[in-house]
Amino acid sequence: MNKHTAGGVGINPTEKSPTVTDQDKDIIKKTVTKFLLPFIQLFGLYVIVHGELGPGGGFQGGVILGVSVIVYALVFGLKEAQQRMSVKTKDLLVSSGVLVYGGIGVIALLFGGNYLQYNVLLPDPKFASTIGIMGIEIGVGITVAAVMITLFYETVRVDDND
């Protein structure tokens, strides 16, 4: 068959088309993931910090940050993800997020206010409220991100007994 015939303009039908190997697909996935993860994490931080001004907050931003680590684990593998975010670090983040949240409330109590009464934290009540809410959002975001990662790690964990 002539390669200029209607059966295949410029194509020899007996030749196999080149196939994309799994390794090529992995390179694409890994490259795209490495490129997108910083933007995903930056957006998660944005949602946490600007949560009191609009939609979002600690929970939503924490989920976005947690998902960024989960995406990394799905593309690069669980062992690689656990080298980046170890179980010990994750457990420390869960505890520290709760400590930030609870600590702000206890500090308000020590200053003579009610639990999480932000306006007693600083001389300017409006600024104190803004700082207090932002601290709470950060604490919630840290905790939610670490809990999301914990749920993923525990779900995909392979036991030696299986």
C-alpha positions in Angstrom: 0.0 0.0 0.0 1.3 3.4 -1.0 1.7 5.8 1.9 -0.1 8.5 0.0 -3.3 6.4 -0.6 -6.6 6.9 1.1 -5.9 3.9 3.4 -3.3 5.9 5.3 -2.0 9.2 4.3 1.6 9.3 5.5 1.0 6.3 7.7 2.1 2.7 7.1 -0.7 0.6 8.6 1.7 -2.3 9.3 3.8 -0.3 11.7 2.8 -0.2 15.3 2.3 3.2 16.8 4.7 4.0 19.6 3.2 3.2 23.1 3.6 5.3 26.2 5.2 3.2 28.9 4.3 3.2 32.5 7.6 4.9 33.3 6.7 7.7 30.9 3.3 8.1 32.6 5.0 8.2 36.0 7.4 11.0 34.8 4.5 13.1 33.7 2.5 12.5 36.9 5.5 13.2 39.1 6.5 16.4 37.2 3.0 17.8 37.2 2.6 16.9 40.9 5.9 18.6 41.8 4.8 21.7 39.9 1.3 21.9 41.4 1.9 21.0 45.1 3.4 24.3 46.1 0.4 26.1 44.6 -2.1 23.8 46.3 -0.3 24.3 49.6 -0.2 28.1 49.1 -3.9 28.1 48.4 -4.5 26.0 51.6 -2.6 28.6 53.6 -4.6 31.4 51.9 -7.9 29.8 52.8 -6.8 29.4 56.4 -5.5 33.0 56.8 -8.4 34.7 55.1 -11.1 32.4 56.6 -12.5 35.0 58.9 -12.9 37.5 56.0 -14.7 35.2 53.6 -15.5 31.6 52.8 -13.1 29.2 54.1 -11.2 28.9 57.3 -9.2 26.4 59.3 -11.2 23.4 58.4 -11.3 24.0 54.6 -7.7 25.1 54.5 -6.6 22.2 56.6 -8.3 19.7 54.2 -6.5 21.3 51.3 -3.1 21.1 53.0 -3.8 17.5 54.0 -4.9 16.6 50.5 -1.6 18.0 49.1 0.3 15.4 51.2 -2.1 12.7 50.2 -1.7 13.5 46.5 2.1 13.3 47.0 1.7 9.9 48.6 -0.5 8.7 45.7 1.9 9.8 43.0 5.3 9.1 44.7 4.3 6.2 47.0 3.5 5.9 50.7 7.1 5.3 51.8 8.3 8.4 50.0 5.5 10.5 51.6 6.3 9.1 55.0 9.9 10.2 54.6 8.6 13.8 53.8 5.9 13.7 56.6 6.8 11.1 59.1 4.2 9.6 61.5 6.0 11.3 64.4 5.8 14.7 62.7 2.2 14.1 61.9 1.3 13.1 65.4 3.2 16.2 66.7 1.1 18.4 64.3 -2.2 16.9 65.5 -1.2 17.7 69.1 0.2 21.2 68.4 -2.9 22.3 66.5 -5.1 21.4 69.4 -2.6 23.1 71.8 -2.8 26.3 69.8 -6.6 26.3 69.8 -6.8 25.4 73.5 -3.9 27.7 74.4 -5.7 30.8 73.0 -8.7 30.0 75.1 -6.7 29.5 78.3 -4.8 32.7 77.7 -8.1 34.5 77.5 -9.1 33.0 80.8 -5.8 34.1 82.4 -6.5 37.7 81.2 -9.8 37.6 83.0 -12.1 36.9 80.1 -14.2 33.9 79.1 -12.8 31.0 77.2 -12.0 32.2 73.6 -13.0 35.8 74.5 -10.4 37.4 72.2 -11.0 41.0 73.0 -9.2 40.7 76.4 -5.9 39.5 74.8 -4.7 43.0 73.6 -5.6 46.6 74.4 -7.3 47.1 71.1 -10.4 44.7 71.2 -11.0 44.7 67.5 -7.3 43.9 66.7 -7.3 41.3 69.5 -10.4 39.6 68.0 -8.7 39.5 64.6 -5.5 38.0 66.0 -7.4 35.5 68.2 -9.6 34.3 65.4 -6.6 33.9 63.1 -4.8 31.9 65.8 -7.8 29.6 66.2 -8.0 29.2 62.4 -4.3 28.2 62.2 -4.7 25.7 65.1 -7.8 24.1 63.4 -6.0 24.1 60.0 -2.9 22.3 61.5 -5.1 19.7 63.3 -7.4 19.0 60.3 -4.4 18.6 57.9 -2.7 16.2 60.2 -5.9 14.2 60.9 -6.5 13.9 57.1 -2.9 12.6 56.7 -3.4 10.2 59.6 -6.6 8.8 58.1 -4.9 8.3 54.8 -1.8 6.7 56.3 -3.9 4.3 58.5 -6.2 3.4 55.6 -3.4 2.5 53.1 -1.1 1.0 55.7 -0.2 -2.6 55.1 0.0 -4.8 58.2 2.7 -7.5 58.4 0.1 -10.0 59.6 -1.9 -9.8 56.3 
